[in-house]
Amino acid sequence: MDHVREPSPVNPLPPGVIALVLIIMGIEAAFSLGARGIVGGPEAIGWRLDAVQSYAFSAEIFAWMWETGQWPAEHLIRFVSYPFVHVAFTQTLFVCVFVLAMGKMVGELFGDAAMVLIFVMSGIGGALGYALLTQSPVPLVGGFPAVYGLIGAFTYILWRQLSLVGAQQSRAFTLIAFLMGIQLLFGLLFGGTSDWVADLCGFATGFGLSFFLAPGGWARIRNRIRRE
């Protein structure tokens, strides 16, 4: 008698999402355990600070590279390394929650490789926007610009779905408007940095990349070019 496999009550996560979360949480675990003296010995207490100094994105360093025309690998890596280094466990936890939620939806529709590419490129886009628009001396650290790129891809999905049913496409931007509003409110109440610029640029990068990386995206662009 054939056995019928019952559907799992929980949809499996795309491998790319699992990999991103494991990398982010693994780094955070090393920092947290090192700060408590559980691993790494006495020097492990400063692992987080050392990582921020070595891998956070710096608008000042970017300006120096631009002015001098020197692009050393140790500083270029900051474009892709800063989203994996966080200043606190709470920040790490929120980033992972967003990666699990948004990464799952984007990965299932776009594919694993496209989802990871959006995460990485949105981090780069967020860093560039932060450097060019703020010139802030405060280092950029944490995965929110990359996460906002996934939110941008998710917004593209909603935007396309609304267009197919003839609904108002501006509704797709409700989530990003809400998140930006929350950031503005917290900034007014408690003060803040210019990180929101990186987040918004990360969102724009993810949304823009989705036109190319979404299934059938290239075909739609080619057809539009041909019609013009």
ABEGO torsion letter per residue (X at the ends): XBBBBBBBABBBBBAAAAAAAAAAAAAAAAAAAAAAGABGEAAAAAAAAAAAAAABBBAAAAAAAAAAGBBBAAAAAAAAAAAABBABAAAAAAAAAAAAAAAAAAAAAAEAAAAAAAAAAAAAAAAAAAAAAAGBABBBBEAAAAAAAAAAAAAAAAAAAAAAAGBBAAAAAAAAAAAAAAAAAAAAAAEBBAAAAAAAAAAAAAAAAAAAABBGAAAAAAAAAAAX
